[in-house]
């Protein structure tokens, strides 16, 4: 059974060379490889060609289109023919057995539709180490709602929900997509041996920007309302942080993280895009027309 590898990139700079090294080290190679560049202005497409110009790893097809992440993922998948599609992003570094471990459950068990792996955060400076130390521990279900930097699925599963939700401005596509995959009845498995290392945002500015964008996307997707409402309350009334387990420890950083999330969420509620016609909330989750059809067929 053929395996396609897809990736999205944007202004990755010199990092693409280290990323290419991690892919060339894979113990299993894909049959197809498609990269979508979302409109880089730093010469990333040219660097990609250089990075994959030697070695025996499949030469990627590079598509350049100014687009958001969801559109980039869909476009990459549309330009493959394989039954199994694995996804990771530039800026993430898969371990050598990653592709083999990620696709193994799909190859061995026809009842499995989606597989998620294990993302390990990387730190090279004090700020990253601080931010990681304050992250909540992963839940037991995290691997079943995987990031698209570490996911493999059958083409039929991708099509069952109409692909990634391109109508979202930028972020939030992974979370909504995961909920839809589950709602459509796809069987999702986790293989913690499929490991991708991901450098955490290296500066406070980049870190808070990430949280702002995630909040904005969550508001558009109408997800995690209570979570972000709590963060908004903390932003308005900072002493609430003193009721937490960490109390005053790293108060400024924790407050700024809350505020970035809450303000992004508030901006998304006010200015964010609205779902396209045909999208409806079912049991509190926005679902595409394709997912709704799958639900109706199961009844």
C-alpha positions as CSV (number, residue, x, y, z in Angstrom):
1,X,0.0,0.0,0.0
2,X,1.4,3.4,-1.0
3,X,2.3,6.1,1.5
4,X,2.3,9.8,0.8
5,X,4.1,12.3,3.0
6,X,2.8,15.9,3.1
7,X,4.1,19.0,4.7
8,X,3.3,22.7,4.9
9,X,6.0,25.4,5.2
10,X,6.2,29.2,5.6
11,X,9.3,31.3,5.9
12,X,11.4,28.4,7.4
13,X,14.7,29.8,6.4
14,X,17.8,27.8,7.1
15,X,15.9,25.4,9.3
16,X,14.8,23.4,6.3
17,X,18.2,21.8,6.0
18,X,18.0,20.3,9.5
19,X,14.4,19.2,8.8
20,X,15.5,17.6,5.5
21,X,18.2,15.7,7.4
22,X,15.6,14.3,9.8
23,X,13.5,13.1,6.9
24,X,16.4,11.6,5.0
25,X,17.2,9.6,8.1
26,X,13.8,7.8,8.1
27,X,14.0,4.0,8.2
28,X,10.9,4.0,5.9
29,X,10.5,6.2,2.9
30,X,7.3,7.5,1.5
31,X,6.2,6.7,-2.1
32,X,5.1,10.3,-2.6
33,X,6.2,13.6,-1.0
34,X,4.4,16.9,-1.5
35,X,5.2,20.2,0.2
36,X,3.0,23.3,0.1
37,X,4.7,26.6,0.7
38,X,2.1,29.1,1.9
39,X,3.8,32.1,0.3
40,X,7.2,32.4,1.9
41,X,9.2,35.6,1.3
42,X,12.5,34.4,2.5
43,X,13.5,32.0,-0.2
44,X,12.2,28.8,1.5
45,X,11.1,27.1,-1.8
46,X,14.6,27.5,-3.2
47,X,16.2,26.2,0.0
48,X,13.9,23.2,0.0
49,X,15.1,22.3,-3.5
50,X,18.7,22.5,-2.3
51,X,18.0,20.5,0.9
52,X,16.5,17.6,-1.0
53,X,18.8,17.7,-4.0
54,X,21.0,14.9,-2.7
55,X,20.5,11.5,-1.0
56,X,17.9,8.9,-1.9
57,X,14.9,10.4,-0.2
58,X,12.0,11.0,-2.7
59,X,12.3,14.5,-4.3
60,X,9.3,16.5,-3.1
61,X,6.8,18.2,-5.3
62,X,6.8,21.8,-4.1
63,X,3.6,23.8,-4.6
64,X,3.7,27.5,-3.8
65,X,0.3,29.1,-3.1
66,X,-0.5,31.9,-0.7
67,X,-2.9,30.2,1.7
68,X,-3.6,29.3,5.3
69,X,-2.5,26.0,6.9
70,X,-5.7,24.1,6.3
71,X,-5.8,25.0,2.6
72,X,-2.1,24.0,2.4
73,X,-2.8,20.6,3.9
74,X,-5.8,19.9,1.6
75,X,-3.8,21.1,-1.4
76,X,-1.0,18.7,-0.6
77,X,-3.3,15.8,-0.1
78,X,-5.1,16.5,-3.3
79,X,-1.8,16.3,-5.2
80,X,-1.1,12.7,-3.9
81,X,-2.6,9.4,-4.9
82,X,-1.6,7.2,-2.0
83,X,-4.1,5.5,0.2
84,X,-2.2,6.4,3.4
85,X,-1.2,10.0,4.1
86,X,1.3,11.0,6.7
87,X,1.8,14.6,7.7
88,X,4.5,16.6,9.5
89,X,5.6,20.2,9.2
90,X,8.9,21.9,8.6
91,X,10.3,23.1,11.9
92,X,9.5,19.7,13.4
93,X,12.1,16.9,13.6
94,X,10.8,13.3,13.2
95,X,13.0,10.6,14.8
96,X,14.3,8.0,12.4
97,X,11.6,5.4,13.0
98,X,8.8,8.0,12.9
99,X,7.2,7.3,9.5
100,X,7.5,3.5,10.0
101,X,5.9,3.6,13.5
102,X,3.2,6.1,12.4
103,X,2.0,4.1,9.5
104,X,2.4,0.6,10.9
105,X,-1.0,0.5,12.7
106,X,-2.7,1.5,9.4
107,X,-0.9,-1.2,7.4
108,X,-1.5,-3.9,10.0
109,X,-5.1,-3.2,11.0
110,X,-7.6,-2.2,8.3
111,X,-10.1,-1.2,11.0
112,X,-7.9,1.8,12.1
113,X,-8.4,5.0,10.1
114,X,-6.2,7.6,11.9
115,X,-2.9,7.3,13.9
116,X,-1.4,10.0,16.0
117,X,2.1,10.0,17.4
118,X,4.0,11.6,20.3
119,X,5.3,15.2,20.2
120,X,8.2,16.0,22.4
121,X,9.0,19.7,23.1
122,X,12.6,20.9,22.6
123,X,14.3,23.7,24.5
124,X,17.6,25.4,23.7
125,X,17.2,28.5,25.9
126,X,16.0,29.6,29.3
127,X,12.7,31.0,28.1
128,X,11.8,27.7,26.3
129,X,12.7,25.7,29.4
130,X,10.5,28.0,31.6
131,X,7.5,27.8,29.2
132,X,7.8,24.0,28.9
133,X,8.0,23.6,32.7
134,X,4.7,25.5,33.1
135,X,2.8,23.5,30.4
136,X,0.0,21.3,31.7
137,X,0.9,17.6,31.6
138,X,-0.6,15.9,28.6
139,X,-3.9,14.1,29.1
140,X,-4.3,10.4,28.5
141,X,-6.2,11.2,25.4
142,X,-3.7,13.6,23.8
143,X,-2.4,11.1,21.3
144,X,-5.9,10.4,20.1
145,X,-6.4,14.1,19.1
146,X,-3.0,14.5,17.3
147,X,-1.4,17.5,15.8
148,X,-1.0,17.4,12.1
149,X,2.8,17.6,12.6
150,X,2.4,14.0,13.6
151,X,-0.5,12.2,12.1
152,X,-1.3,9.5,9.5
153,X,-4.7,8.7,8.1
154,X,-6.4,6.9,5.3
155,X,-7.5,9.0,2.3
156,X,-11.1,7.9,3.0
157,X,-10.9,9.3,6.5
158,X,-9.7,12.7,5.2
159,X,-12.5,12.8,2.7
160,X,-15.1,11.7,5.2
161,X,-15.1,15.1,6.8
162,X,-14.5,17.2,3.7
163,X,-10.8,17.8,4.5
164,X,-9.4,20.4,6.7
165,X,-11.6,23.4,7.4
166,X,-10.2,26.0,5.1
167,X,-12.6,28.8,6.2
168,X,-10.7,29.3,9.4
169,X,-8.4,32.3,9.2
170,X,-5.2,30.6,10.3
171,X,-5.2,28.5,13.5
172,X,-7.6,26.0,15.1
173,X,-7.9,23.7,12.1
174,X,-6.2,20.7,13.8
175,X,-8.6,20.8,16.8
176,X,-11.8,21.1,14.7
177,X,-10.6,18.5,12.2
178,X,-9.9,16.0,15.0
179,X,-13.4,16.5,16.5
180,X,-14.9,15.9,13.0
181,X,-12.8,12.8,12.4
182,X,-14.2,11.3,15.6
183,X,-17.8,12.5,14.9
184,X,-17.7,10.9,11.4
185,X,-16.9,7.5,13.1
186,X,-13.3,7.1,12.2
187,X,-11.3,4.9,14.5
188,X,-8.3,6.8,15.9
189,X,-5.3,5.2,17.5
190,X,-2.1,6.4,19.1
191,X,1.4,5.1,18.7
192,X,3.7,6.8,21.2
193,X,6.7,5.3,19.4
194,X,6.1,7.7,16.5
195,X,8.1,10.6,17.9
196,X,8.4,14.1,16.5
197,X,10.5,16.7,18.3
198,X,9.2,20.2,18.1
199,X,11.2,23.3,19.3
200,X,9.0,25.5,21.5
201,X,8.7,29.1,20.5
202,X,12.2,30.6,21.4
203,X,11.1,34.2,22.4
204,X,8.3,35.6,24.6
205,X,7.0,37.5,21.6
206,X,6.7,34.4,19.4
207,X,5.2,32.4,22.3
208,X,2.5,34.9,23.1
209,X,1.7,35.3,19.4
210,X,1.1,31.5,19.1
211,X,-1.3,31.6,22.1
212,X,-3.1,34.6,20.6
213,X,-3.5,32.8,17.2
214,X,-4.7,29.7,18.9
215,X,-7.3,31.6,20.9
216,X,-8.5,33.4,17.7
217,X,-8.9,30.1,15.9
218,X,-10.7,28.5,18.8
219,X,-13.2,31.3,18.8
220,X,-13.9,30.9,15.1
221,X,-14.3,27.2,15.5
222,X,-16.5,27.7,18.6
223,X,-14.3,25.4,20.7
224,X,-13.3,25.4,24.4
225,X,-15.5,28.3,25.3
226,X,-15.3,27.7,29.1
227,X,-11.5,27.3,29.0
228,X,-11.1,30.7,27.2
229,X,-13.7,32.4,29.3
230,X,-11.7,31.5,32.4
231,X,-8.6,32.9,30.8
232,X,-10.6,36.1,30.0
233,X,-11.7,36.4,33.7
234,X,-8.0,36.1,34.8
235,X,-7.0,38.7,32.3
236,X,-9.6,41.1,33.7
237,X,-8.8,40.2,37.3
238,X,-5.2,39.0,37.6
239,X,-5.4,38.1,41.4
240,X,-7.3,35.0,40.3
241,X,-4.0,33.5,39.3
242,X,-3.1,33.5,43.0
243,X,-5.7,30.8,43.5
244,X,-3.9,28.4,41.3
245,X,-1.5,25.7,42.4
246,X,1.6,27.7,41.4
247,X,0.2,30.9,43.1
248,X,2.7,33.7,42.5
249,X,5.4,31.6,40.8
250,X,6.3,33.1,37.4
251,X,3.2,35.3,37.7
252,X,4.1,37.7,34.9
253,X,4.7,35.0,32.3
254,X,1.5,33.1,33.3
255,X,-0.6,36.3,33.2
256,X,0.7,37.2,29.8
257,X,0.0,33.7,28.5
258,X,-3.5,33.9,29.8
259,X,-4.0,37.4,28.3
260,X,-2.7,36.4,24.9
261,X,-5.1,33.5,24.8
262,X,-8.0,35.5,26.0
263,X,-7.5,38.5,23.8
264,X,-7.0,36.2,20.8
265,X,-10.3,34.4,21.6
266,X,-12.1,37.7,22.1
267,X,-10.8,39.1,18.8
268,X,-11.9,35.9,17.1
269,X,-15.4,36.2,18.5
270,X,-15.7,39.8,17.3
271,X,-13.8,39.8,14.0
272,X,-13.4,36.1,13.1
273,X,-14.9,34.4,10.1
274,X,-18.3,32.7,10.4
275,X,-18.8,29.1,9.3
276,X,-19.8,28.6,5.7
277,X,-23.4,27.7,4.7
278,X,-24.1,24.1,5.6
279,X,-21.9,23.9,8.7
280,X,-24.0,23.3,11.8
281,X,-23.4,22.6,15.5
282,X,-24.2,19.1,16.6
283,X,-23.8,18.3,20.3
284,X,-21.9,21.5,20.7
285,X,-19.4,20.9,17.9
286,X,-19.4,22.6,14.4
287,X,-19.6,19.9,11.7
288,X,-19.2,20.1,8.0
289,X,-21.9,19.0,5.6
290,X,-19.9,15.8,4.9
291,X,-19.6,14.9,8.6
292,X,-23.3,15.5,9.1
293,X,-24.0,13.1,6.2
294,X,-21.9,10.5,7.8
295,X,-23.7,10.9,11.1
296,X,-27.1,10.7,9.4
297,X,-26.0,7.5,7.6
298,X,-25.1,5.9,10.9
299,X,-28.6,6.5,12.4
